Amino acid sequence: MTQPTIQQSTNCDISIPDYTVMRQDKIKKINDYYAKLLDSYTTSYANYSKQSTSSNINDKKYAETSLKQNVADYNSQVINLSQTLINNVNQDTDLITDQKNILLTKTTTIDNSMDNIKLLKEKDLDMTVLSNARQDSLNSTTMGTENIQFTTYTYIGLCILIGILIIGMLIYIVYTGYSNSGNTSFETTNTKTNNSIKTNNGKTNANSLNTMNRSK
């Protein structure tokens, strides 16, 4: 079974009256009512004054029994309406004063908030500058450390290279000296051997000559 569908209206039929127009309309109604009441009071009072001073006893009696009460009633209504209007004005004045105090409080709060925001922005700017300065100092320190490390490593490499060269030169000198010493010893030995051979040969030849002479 198909359920009935409810179509929602997208248009709002409730119109919000303009505050200024509504206020002016109410003020007009109050003024009209007050003017009508005041006119009735003025008319009743005029009739009462006229008939209360009349030479006719019935007019005076009517004025005292009827018109006087009407004048008093209208007078009370005028006084009550005036007092109500005064109370409303005083109430509106109090509301305006309260709204003014609230507005001043909110304005002060907004001013304080704006000052705090400005102070926070200045602090943020100072922190940004300080952070950039620290970053620059860190970069400079890092670069200086890298330069020192590069210089140190270069110096160590040169020292090692110089050490290797010195060791190589010492080995070369020692090896060269050892070779020269060996050759000198060998030459000395050969010279002695040759001299010994020559001596022995001379002695042999001499002995041979002596033997030959003796045989003769």
Residue, then its C-alpha position, 0 to 999 in steps of 0.5 A: m500500500t502506497q503511503p501518502t506523501i506530504q509535500q513541504s512548502t519552501n515558502c514561509d508565510i509568516s512575515i516579520p513586521d518592521y519594528t519602526v512601522m509597528r512602533q509608529d503605528k502603536i504611537k499613533k493609536i495611543n495618540d489618537y486614544y489620548a486625544k479622543l479621551l482628552d476631547s471627551y474630558t474637555t467636553s464633559y468638563a465644559n458641560y459640567s461648568k456650564q450647567s453647574t453655574s446655570s440658574n436652572i435648578n435642574d441643570k445644576k442638579y444634573a451637573e452635580t449628579s451626572l456630569k460631575q461623575n463623568v468629568a471625574d471618570y474622564n479625569s481619572q482616565v486621563i491621569n491613569l493614561s498619562q501615568t501609564l505613558i510616563n511609566n512606559v517612558n521611564q521603563d523604556t528609558d531604563l531599558i535604553t540605559d541598560q542596553k547602553n551599559i551592556l553596549l558599553t560593556k561589550t564595547t570595552t570587552i571588544d576593545n580589550s579583545m582587540d588590544n589582546i589580539k594586537l598584543l598577540k600579533e606583536k608577540d607572534l611577530d616577535m616570536t617569528v623574528l626570534s625564531n628566524a634569528r635562532q634558525d639563522s644562528l643554527n644555520s650559521t653554527t651548522m655551517g661553521t661546524e661543517n667547515i670546522q669538520f671539513t678543515t679538521y678532516t683535511y688537516i688529518g688527511l694531510c697529516i696522514l699523507i705526510g706521515i705516510l710520506i715520511i715513513g716511505m722516505l725512512i723505509y727508502i733511506v733504510y733500504t738504500g743504506y742496507s743495500n749500499s752496506g751489502n754491496t760494500s761488504f760484498e766488494t770487500t770480501n771479493t777484494k780479500t778473496n782475490n788478494s788471498i788467491k793472488t798471495n797463494n798463487g805467488k807463494t805457490n809459484a815461489n815454492s815451485l821455483n825453489t823446488m826447480n832450483r834445488s833439483k838442478 
